């Protein structure tokens, strides 16, 4: 999808254990915001059975009429779609950037308008969502990701061993925004605002309320775990 003069792919990560809860809200919001179906990539990790993976790919592609949906063995958390991209470069060379989001994100009707309004035009390698921790959400230049293939593949996890998965998660906490370059600036700076809100909601209709961060400048929402209620700061320990 063209944003300014750039061809942008909207990449979403998910995993087998959660996609059935989260992905409908995510994908439908992207489509309702006006994003082209051929500009959406969804990669769902942790499918150990290739027959099941193939079946779920067909099911999800039919459901959303989106071709770029893949169910893969790797379960690399937020890096799952980036790993898919650098391992399949020939299919993604036609894109200039990816805008990466989690499956626990969704967007409002002004998302595309706001993204185009504030889209950086200085050919930067990355653009984080926020001025501080961005949860890996933001813009990544495709050609730059290709050049960072060793760093990207270092994030890859194909193990189902609980200890290895735990260690990978710990690494992810301590290396959040591993690939984002804050020295280039971020969307909150481009917008000249950090307007937003933090509320407690139950977006998935489950028994677990979640902490919802709203980034008003892009009309983007992110559901997070409930860290003992609505707090002004995130106090996370592992």
MOQUIHU-V156748 format. One record per pair of residues at least 12 apart in sequence whose ideal C-beta (glycine too) atoms are under 8 Angstrom apart, sorted by sequence separation. I is the first residue (numbers start at 1). J is the second residue. D is the distance in Angstrom with one decimal. If there is no record, write none. Layout:
BEGIN
i->I j->J d->D
i->I j->J d->D
END
This chain:
BEGIN
i->14 j->26 d->7.9
i->44 j->56 d->7.2
i->57 j->69 d->5.8
i->72 j->84 d->6.6
i->126 j->138 d->6.2
i->127 j->139 d->4.0
i->199 j->211 d->7.8
i->200 j->212 d->7.3
i->211 j->223 d->7.4
i->212 j->224 d->7.5
i->27 j->40 d->7.0
i->57 j->70 d->6.3
i->85 j->98 d->6.9
i->126 j->139 d->6.1
i->198 j->211 d->6.4
i->199 j->212 d->5.1
i->210 j->223 d->4.5
i->211 j->224 d->4.6
i->12 j->26 d->6.0
i->57 j->71 d->4.9
i->70 j->84 d->6.2
i->126 j->140 d->5.3
i->198 j->212 d->7.1
i->210 j->224 d->6.2
i->211 j->225 d->6.8
i->12 j->27 d->7.3
i->27 j->42 d->6.8
i->56 j->71 d->4.7
i->124 j->139 d->8.0
i->125 j->140 d->7.5
i->126 j->141 d->6.9
i->198 j->213 d->5.6
i->199 j->214 d->7.4
i->210 j->225 d->6.8
i->211 j->226 d->5.6
i->44 j->60 d->7.6
i->82 j->98 d->7.6
i->99 j->115 d->7.2
i->125 j->141 d->5.0
i->197 j->213 d->7.7
i->198 j->214 d->7.6
i->210 j->226 d->5.8
i->211 j->227 d->6.4
i->54 j->71 d->7.5
i->81 j->98 d->7.5
i->124 j->141 d->7.3
i->155 j->172 d->7.9
i->196 j->213 d->6.6
i->197 j->214 d->4.8
i->209 j->226 d->5.5
i->12 j->30 d->7.9
i->42 j->60 d->7.1
i->53 j->71 d->4.0
i->82 j->100 d->7.1
i->123 j->141 d->7.7
i->126 j->144 d->7.2
i->196 j->214 d->4.9
i->203 j->221 d->8.0
i->208 j->226 d->6.6
i->23 j->42 d->7.0
i->52 j->71 d->7.8
i->53 j->72 d->6.9
i->81 j->100 d->6.8
i->120 j->139 d->7.3
i->125 j->144 d->4.2
i->196 j->215 d->5.1
i->197 j->216 d->7.4
i->204 j->223 d->7.7
i->211 j->230 d->6.8
i->10 j->30 d->6.1
i->53 j->73 d->7.4
i->196 j->216 d->4.9
i->203 j->223 d->5.5
i->211 j->231 d->7.9
i->23 j->44 d->7.7
i->195 j->216 d->4.2
i->196 j->217 d->7.5
i->78 j->100 d->7.5
i->195 j->217 d->6.1
i->201 j->223 d->7.9
i->50 j->73 d->7.7
i->155 j->178 d->6.8
i->193 j->216 d->7.5
i->194 j->217 d->7.4
i->40 j->64 d->8.0
i->42 j->66 d->6.9
i->47 j->71 d->4.4
i->78 j->102 d->6.2
i->193 j->217 d->5.3
i->10 j->35 d->5.7
i->19 j->44 d->5.0
i->44 j->69 d->7.6
i->47 j->72 d->6.3
i->48 j->73 d->6.0
i->40 j->66 d->5.4
i->42 j->68 d->7.0
i->43 j->69 d->7.9
i->44 j->70 d->7.2
i->47 j->73 d->6.1
i->191 j->217 d->3.8
i->200 j->226 d->7.0
i->37 j->64 d->7.4
i->41 j->68 d->4.4
i->42 j->69 d->4.6
i->43 j->70 d->5.0
i->44 j->71 d->4.8
i->45 j->72 d->5.7
i->46 j->73 d->7.5
i->151 j->178 d->7.3
i->152 j->179 d->7.1
i->188 j->215 d->7.9
i->191 j->218 d->7.7
i->12 j->40 d->7.2
i->14 j->42 d->6.7
i->16 j->44 d->6.3
i->37 j->65 d->5.8
i->38 j->66 d->7.8
i->40 j->68 d->6.4
i->41 j->69 d->7.9
i->42 j->70 d->7.4
i->44 j->72 d->7.2
i->45 j->73 d->7.6
i->46 j->74 d->7.9
i->151 j->179 d->6.6
i->187 j->215 d->7.9
i->10 j->39 d->5.9
i->12 j->41 d->6.8
i->14 j->43 d->7.4
i->15 j->44 d->6.3
i->16 j->45 d->6.9
i->17 j->46 d->6.6
i->37 j->66 d->5.0
i->38 j->67 d->6.8
i->41 j->70 d->8.0
i->43 j->72 d->6.2
i->45 j->74 d->5.4
i->46 j->75 d->3.7
i->188 j->217 d->6.4
i->200 j->229 d->6.6
i->9 j->39 d->5.7
i->10 j->40 d->5.2
i->11 j->41 d->4.6
i->12 j->42 d->4.7
i->13 j->43 d->6.0
i->14 j->44 d->4.6
i->15 j->45 d->4.6
i->16 j->46 d->4.2
i->37 j->67 d->7.7
i->38 j->68 d->7.3
i->45 j->75 d->3.8
i->187 j->217 d->6.5
i->200 j->230 d->5.0
i->8 j->39 d->6.6
i->9 j->40 d->7.7
i->10 j->41 d->7.0
i->11 j->42 d->8.0
i->12 j->43 d->7.4
i->14 j->45 d->7.3
i->15 j->46 d->4.7
i->16 j->47 d->5.5
i->45 j->76 d->6.3
i->148 j->179 d->6.5
i->187 j->218 d->6.2
i->199 j->230 d->6.7
i->9 j->41 d->5.6
i->11 j->43 d->7.4
i->13 j->45 d->7.3
i->45 j->77 d->7.7
i->105 j->137 d->7.0
i->198 j->230 d->6.0
i->31 j->64 d->7.3
i->102 j->135 d->6.8
i->198 j->231 d->7.8
i->1 j->35 d->5.9
i->102 j->136 d->7.9
i->145 j->179 d->7.6
i->198 j->232 d->7.3
i->1 j->36 d->4.6
i->45 j->80 d->4.4
i->102 j->137 d->7.0
i->44 j->80 d->7.8
i->100 j->136 d->6.4
i->101 j->137 d->5.6
i->23 j->60 d->7.7
i->27 j->64 d->5.3
i->43 j->80 d->4.9
i->100 j->137 d->6.1
i->1 j->39 d->3.7
i->43 j->81 d->4.2
i->100 j->138 d->6.5
i->27 j->66 d->7.3
i->42 j->81 d->7.7
i->99 j->138 d->7.2
i->100 j->139 d->7.9
i->140 j->179 d->6.6
i->41 j->81 d->5.9
i->99 j->139 d->5.6
i->100 j->140 d->6.2
i->136 j->176 d->6.8
i->140 j->180 d->7.9
i->43 j->84 d->4.7
i->98 j->139 d->7.3
i->135 j->176 d->6.8
i->136 j->177 d->5.7
i->97 j->139 d->5.1
i->98 j->140 d->5.2
i->135 j->177 d->7.6
i->136 j->178 d->7.4
i->138 j->180 d->5.8
i->41 j->84 d->7.7
i->97 j->140 d->6.5
i->133 j->176 d->5.8
i->134 j->177 d->5.5
i->136 j->179 d->7.3
i->41 j->85 d->7.7
i->97 j->141 d->5.6
i->98 j->142 d->6.4
i->133 j->177 d->6.4
i->136 j->180 d->6.8
i->96 j->141 d->6.8
i->97 j->142 d->6.3
i->96 j->142 d->6.2
i->134 j->180 d->6.1
i->95 j->142 d->5.0
i->96 j->143 d->7.9
i->98 j->145 d->7.5
i->138 j->186 d->7.3
i->93 j->142 d->7.3
i->128 j->177 d->6.4
i->138 j->187 d->6.9
i->92 j->142 d->5.8
i->131 j->182 d->7.9
i->128 j->180 d->4.4
i->134 j->186 d->7.1
i->126 j->179 d->6.7
i->128 j->181 d->7.9
i->126 j->180 d->4.9
i->128 j->182 d->6.0
i->16 j->71 d->7.6
i->126 j->181 d->4.7
i->131 j->186 d->5.4
i->125 j->181 d->5.7
i->130 j->186 d->6.0
i->41 j->98 d->7.5
i->78 j->135 d->7.4
i->79 j->136 d->7.6
i->85 j->142 d->7.2
i->89 j->146 d->5.7
i->124 j->181 d->7.6
i->127 j->184 d->6.7
i->129 j->186 d->6.8
i->130 j->187 d->7.1
i->131 j->188 d->4.8
i->78 j->136 d->4.6
i->82 j->140 d->7.2
i->126 j->184 d->6.3
i->127 j->185 d->6.8
i->128 j->186 d->4.3
i->129 j->187 d->5.5
i->130 j->188 d->5.2
i->131 j->189 d->6.3
i->16 j->75 d->7.7
i->86 j->145 d->5.9
i->125 j->184 d->6.5
i->127 j->186 d->6.1
i->128 j->187 d->7.1
i->129 j->188 d->7.5
i->15 j->75 d->5.5
i->85 j->145 d->6.4
i->86 j->146 d->6.1
i->124 j->184 d->4.3
i->127 j->187 d->6.0
i->124 j->185 d->7.2
i->15 j->77 d->7.5
i->86 j->148 d->7.8
i->82 j->145 d->6.3
i->86 j->149 d->4.8
i->127 j->190 d->7.5
i->131 j->194 d->6.7
i->173 j->236 d->7.3
i->13 j->77 d->7.0
i->130 j->194 d->7.2
i->13 j->78 d->5.3
i->15 j->80 d->7.3
i->120 j->185 d->7.2
i->173 j->238 d->5.3
i->13 j->79 d->7.4
i->14 j->80 d->7.7
i->86 j->152 d->4.9
i->87 j->153 d->7.8
i->13 j->80 d->4.4
i->86 j->153 d->6.8
i->13 j->81 d->5.1
i->170 j->238 d->5.7
i->12 j->81 d->6.7
i->83 j->152 d->5.9
i->118 j->187 d->6.0
i->169 j->238 d->7.4
i->11 j->81 d->4.1
i->82 j->152 d->5.3
i->83 j->153 d->6.5
i->120 j->190 d->6.3
i->11 j->82 d->7.3
i->83 j->155 d->6.7
i->118 j->190 d->4.5
i->79 j->152 d->6.7
i->82 j->155 d->7.5
i->83 j->156 d->5.1
i->118 j->191 d->5.1
i->11 j->85 d->7.2
i->33 j->107 d->5.0
i->26 j->101 d->7.5
i->33 j->108 d->7.0
i->30 j->106 d->7.9
i->33 j->109 d->5.9
i->79 j->155 d->3.9
i->26 j->103 d->5.2
i->29 j->106 d->3.9
i->30 j->107 d->6.2
i->32 j->109 d->7.0
i->33 j->110 d->7.9
i->35 j->112 d->6.5
i->79 j->156 d->7.2
i->114 j->191 d->7.9
i->26 j->104 d->7.5
i->29 j->107 d->4.9
i->33 j->111 d->4.6
i->34 j->112 d->5.0
i->77 j->155 d->7.9
i->26 j->105 d->6.2
i->29 j->108 d->7.5
i->33 j->112 d->5.4
i->76 j->155 d->5.4
i->23 j->103 d->5.4
i->26 j->106 d->5.3
i->76 j->156 d->5.1
i->77 j->157 d->7.4
i->22 j->103 d->4.3
i->25 j->106 d->5.0
i->76 j->157 d->4.8
i->22 j->104 d->5.4
i->74 j->156 d->5.8
i->75 j->157 d->5.6
i->9 j->92 d->6.9
i->74 j->157 d->6.4
i->75 j->158 d->7.5
i->137 j->220 d->7.8
i->19 j->103 d->6.2
i->74 j->158 d->5.1
i->18 j->103 d->6.7
i->73 j->158 d->5.8
i->75 j->160 d->7.9
i->130 j->215 d->7.0
i->137 j->222 d->7.2
i->9 j->95 d->4.5
i->18 j->104 d->8.0
i->129 j->215 d->6.4
i->7 j->94 d->6.4
i->8 j->95 d->6.9
i->11 j->98 d->4.5
i->13 j->100 d->7.5
i->135 j->222 d->6.6
i->7 j->95 d->5.0
i->8 j->96 d->6.8
i->9 j->97 d->7.3
i->10 j->98 d->7.3
i->11 j->99 d->7.1
i->12 j->100 d->7.9
i->14 j->102 d->8.0
i->7 j->96 d->4.9
i->8 j->97 d->5.0
i->9 j->98 d->4.8
i->10 j->99 d->5.2
i->11 j->100 d->4.9
i->12 j->101 d->5.8
i->13 j->102 d->6.1
i->14 j->103 d->3.8
i->129 j->218 d->7.3
i->6 j->96 d->4.2
i->7 j->97 d->7.6
i->8 j->98 d->7.2
i->9 j->99 d->7.5
i->11 j->101 d->7.5
i->12 j->102 d->7.3
i->13 j->103 d->6.4
i->75 j->165 d->7.5
i->6 j->97 d->5.6
i->8 j->99 d->5.8
i->10 j->101 d->7.2
i->12 j->103 d->5.7
i->77 j->168 d->7.1
i->129 j->220 d->7.4
i->76 j->168 d->7.8
i->77 j->169 d->7.1
i->12 j->105 d->7.9
i->3 j->97 d->7.9
i->78 j->172 d->7.4
i->77 j->172 d->5.8
i->82 j->179 d->7.3
i->106 j->203 d->7.7
i->79 j->178 d->7.9
i->118 j->217 d->7.0
i->118 j->218 d->7.4
i->133 j->234 d->7.8
i->114 j->217 d->6.5
i->115 j->218 d->6.1
i->114 j->218 d->5.0
i->114 j->219 d->5.4
i->104 j->210 d->8.0
i->111 j->218 d->6.2
i->111 j->219 d->4.5
i->3 j->112 d->7.7
i->110 j->219 d->4.2
i->111 j->220 d->6.1
i->109 j->219 d->7.1
i->107 j->218 d->7.7
i->108 j->219 d->3.8
i->3 j->115 d->6.1
i->4 j->116 d->6.3
i->48 j->160 d->6.6
i->107 j->219 d->6.0
i->108 j->220 d->7.5
i->3 j->116 d->5.2
i->6 j->119 d->7.1
i->107 j->220 d->5.3
i->108 j->221 d->7.3
i->46 j->160 d->7.7
i->106 j->220 d->7.9
i->107 j->221 d->7.1
i->4 j->119 d->5.0
i->105 j->220 d->6.3
i->106 j->221 d->5.2
i->3 j->119 d->5.2
i->5 j->121 d->7.8
i->105 j->221 d->6.3
i->4 j->121 d->6.0
i->105 j->222 d->5.0
i->104 j->222 d->6.4
i->105 j->223 d->7.5
i->101 j->220 d->7.4
i->104 j->223 d->4.3
i->102 j->222 d->6.8
i->104 j->224 d->7.3
i->8 j->139 d->7.9
i->9 j->142 d->7.7
i->25 j->203 d->6.3
i->25 j->204 d->7.0
i->22 j->204 d->6.7
i->21 j->204 d->5.1
i->21 j->206 d->6.7
i->22 j->223 d->7.8
END
